[in-house]
Amino acid sequence: MRELYTQQLTTMKTRLIQMGAMCEDAISCSVKGMLHGDAELLKKVESTEMDINQMERLPVRRSDHRRGRRECHKIANQFVLWFEDMV
């Protein structure tokens, strides 16, 4: 039982790191795309977002999933406000 738990944690950690890297790439591309008016970069962001959303569907407790999603939206909103102040 403990071995299965450890394996699940390792898998979850790996996916979370991958999702974090994908989020960093999406944020970078969205800022560059907006600053330079590059439609191709913005399309890449859409594609990356779909991939992130797909990875998000990990088998976790529903309450954890909702809480994590709220935190992501909160951070995204803070980024948008920060970015608007910069422009």
N, C-alpha and C positions, 0 to 999 in steps of 0.2 A: 504494500500500500504506500509506504513512504517513497519507494522508488518511482512509482507513478506520479506522485505529488511533485517530486523533484523534477521529473521529466516535464511535467506540465508547466512548472514555474520557469524552467529553462526556455521552453518554447515560447511562453508568453513574453519573457524578457527579450528574446531575439526579435520577435515580431514588433514589440514596442520600440526597440532601437531602430528597426527598419522604418516603422511609421514615423518616428521622429526625424529621421534623415529625409524622408519623403516630404514631411511638413516643412522642413528647412528649405528644401529645394523649391517647393510650391510658393513659399513666402518670397524667396529671392526672385523667382521668375515673375511673380505678380507685381512686385515693386518695380523691377526693371521694365516689364511690359507696360506698366502704367506710365512710368517716367518717359519712356522712349516711344510710346504708342505702337508697340510691337504686338500685333494681333497673334502671331505664331506663338509667342511666349505665353500669352493669355490662354490660348487653346491648350498648350501643354499643361497649364495649371488646372484646367478643367479635367483633363485626362488623369492627371496625378491625383486630383481630389477624388475621382471615382475609384481609383486604385486604393487610396487611403480608406475610403468608406467601406470598400470590400474587405480590407484587412481588419477593420474595426469589429467585424462580426465574429469575435472570439467567444468561445463558450465561457462566459462569466455570469455572475449573478445579475439579474435584471436591475436591481437597485444600484449596483456599482456602475453599470453601463450608463444609466441615466445621469448619475452624479458626474461621471467622467465627461459625458457629452456636454453637460452644463458648463463644466470648467473650460472645455475647449471653446465653446461659444463665448464665454466671458473673456478669455484671452484674445480671441479673434476680434471681438468688439473693442478691446483696449488697443490692439494694434491699429485698427482702422482709425480710431480717434487720434492716436499718436501720429499716424501717417497724414491725416488731414491737417493737423497742426503744422507738420513739416512743409506742406505744399503751399 
